[in-house]
Amino acid sequence: RFLFFATVLSLVWEQLSGPYWQSLLPAVNGLLEAGLPPSARLEHDGRSMRLILVDVAGATTNLRFIEPQIIHLQSVAGVALFAATPGLDYRALIGWIAAVSALLWASQVWVLYEGVVLALADYGARLAAHEQTQWIHTGWPTATEPGSLYAWWNMWGGTGLALALWIYLTRGRPFAEGATAPSEPAPGA
């Protein structure tokens, strides 16, 4: 069942990814606006992301990088895991899918924000010495070490959240195909 739902969701993700990215970007850009002194804005153009930087003097720098595919994989796997769970009525299924989607969305906003901060720090560290002084003076980040927590969370955090929520949902449930168990109420119901 999981493989079926994951395959179907993977096939329709192309149509869902654009609106999904458009839901992530305002939150990420709001965090960037609140957390960084100069102006930084993240944009998505289908297959890549562009980070637009405007320093205090008005100079613009554009950094382009590949779209992180882990966001797609986490979203598809998280939703497919709940869609494939036997014994849920449609109301509970929709509630649990909404809950896992909200958790994944929040996790992915944080990963994108932290990824931008780390990319900026790495970019600043690679500048020539005279450019680096101006970079630091205008308030851009300078620490380049991502830390093990960020690296782990980027790869496994969202997936771990989805799995933990699913384990909570299925605790004590029989897993045999066609087994019946009382339907778990949706979160908040």
N, C-alpha and C positions, 0 to 999 in steps of 0.2 A: 504494500500500500504506500509506504513512504517513497519508494522509488518511482511509483506512478505519479504521485503528487509533485515530487521534486522535478520530474521530467516535464510535466505539464506547466508548472510554474516557471521553469527555466525557459520554455518555449515562448511564454507570454511576457517574460520579463522585459524584453525590448520595448514593448508598449507601456509597461509600468515604470520603467527606470527613469524616463524623463520627468514625469510628475513627481516621482519619489525624490529625485535630486532637487527639484524645485522646492520641495518641502524641507529638505535639509539645509539648503544654502542660506535662507534668511536667519535661521538660528545660529549657524556657524558665523555668518557675517556679523550678527549682533554681538556674539562673544568676541570676535576680532575687534570690533569697534570699541567695546568696553575694556578690552584687555591690552590693547596696543596703542601707544601714543600716536604714531603716525597712522595714515589711512591705509588699510589693507582690505581687499575684497576678493572673495573667491567666486569664480564663475565656472560653469560646466557647459561644455559645448558638444555633448553627445558621447565622445570617447575619451576626451581629455579634460583636464581641469586647468584653469588659468588663474594665477594669483596676481592681482594688480596692486602694486604698491605706489603710493604717492607720498613723497617725503615732505617735510615742512617747507622746503623751498619750491615745491610744486613739481619736482622731477618725477617722472613715471617710470617704473620698472615692471615688466611683465615676465612672470615665471610660468612656464607651462610644464605640466607633468601628467603622467598616465593616470587615468581613473583607477582608484583602488578597487579591484574586482572582489575583494573580500566582503565588501558591503553587499554586493549582489548575492554572493554565496551564503552569507549569514541570513539574509532576508528570505531567500528561497528555502533554505534548510529549516529555518525556524518556523515558517508558516507550514511547510510540508509536514513537519513533525506533528503538529497539532491537527492538521487536516487528516492525517493518516491514523489518528488515534481512534480505535473502535469504541463504540458505546456512548459517544457524545451526541446529544440532540443538537439541532442546528443553532438554537439560541446559545447554548453553552459553547459550541464550536466557534461561533462568531465572537463571543466574549473573550475566549481564550486566545484566538488569533489576534484580536484587537490588543489584548494585554501584551502578548509577545512582540507584536509589531511596535507598540509604544516603547517597550524596553529596548528593542533593537535600535529604534530611531534615536532615542536619547544617547545610547552608547555610541552610535555612529556619528552623531553631532560632536560628542567629546573627542572621538578619535580623529575626526577631520580637523577640529580646532587645534588639538595638540600637534597633529601632523604638520599643520601650517606653521605653528610656532617653531617646531624643530627644523622645518625646511628653511625658514627665515634665518634661524641661528646658523645653520650649516652654510647657507649662502653668504651670510656676513663673515663667517670665519674664513671663507675662501677669497675674500676681496683683498686687494693690495693694501698695504699698511696705511697709506693716506686715505683710501676709501673706507677702510675699516674704522678709522677714527671718526669720520663723518657718520658712518652707520651707527656707531655706538652713541654719538652725540645726539642723534635724532631720536633715540629711544627704541630702536629695533632690538630684538632679543639677540643674545650672544652666546648663551650656553649651547653646546652642540651635543651633549651626551643624552640620548633619548631615555636611558634608564630601562631596567628590565621590566618594570611594571607596564610601561607604555607599550613596549615591544610585545609582551605577552598579551596584553589586552587587545591590541590591534589585531592579532591573529586569532585569539581564542575567547576573548571576553564576551562578545555578543553571542557567540555560539554557546558558551558556558551559561549565560543568562537564560537562553532559550531552553537548554537542556535542564537546568535547575527548575525552571517553571514547569516543564513537562513532567519531571520526576515528582514534583509536588502534586500535580494534577493526577498522575497515575498511581500514586502510592496505594498499595493494597488492591489494585485492579487486576483481574485475570487478563492475560494477553493472548489467549487462544482466539483464533479467528472465529467470529460469530459469538463469542462469549458475551453474556449480558451482565451488566453491572448498573447500579443506579447512576444516572447522569449527574456529573459534578456541576454544581451551579457555576455560572460564569463569575469572574472576579467582580466584586461590587454588587452582585445580584442578591 
